[in-house]
Amino acid sequence: MPVKRGLITPLVLATAVLFGCGPGRTTAPAAFHDGRLPAAAAELRRLEPAAWAGGSRTLPRYARLRGLVELGLGNVKAADRWLGIAKRAAERDAHLFDAVERGELDAAWRSMGHMPGDTDLQ
């Protein structure tokens, strides 16, 4: 399947940001783990279109991080939406997230009052 030319740069950028391959500590995951939630949110919002275009592995990884950031900022409705996307993907693919990522996702999910198997809410 041919890749559209204008999509390559945003996808590469989104992959670098979500998987920590970007220069320095300016990635959204680094900002999240450093407690710089507004910076992480701003970067993630900018990368959202590329995440949607990124496919079955990129979108859930983006959604997990976006949900954690939104929850940390107190945006529970947005967190529920994003974490729901990640949770459903994790239920379909047990190897999508490593143990730490899965633990963060499950803890955030439970903190919003959901049960571990609750994925059909949206």
C-alpha positions, 0 to 999 in steps of 0.5 A: 500500500503506498504511503501518502507523502505528506503523512510520512513526517507526522508519523515519524514525529509521532513515533519518535515522540511516543516512543522516546526517540526524539532529541533530548527530553522534549518528548511527551512521555518525558514531560509526563514522567517529569510532571510537566503535564501542560507541556505533555498535553500540548505536545500530544494535542499537536500529534493527535492527527498523526496518532489517528493515522498511525494505525493499530499500534500507534493510536493505543500507545498515544491514547494511553499516554494522552489519557494519563496526562488528561487524568493528571490535569483533572480532565476526567471526561477526556481521560476516560475517552483516551484510556478507554481506547487504550484499554480496549486495545490492550484487551485485544493485544496482551503484548501491546504494552509492557508491564509498567505501561499496563500497570499505569493504564490499569491503575488510572482505569481503576482510579476513575471507578472502572473495574479491570474488565470494563471496556464496553463503556463508550 
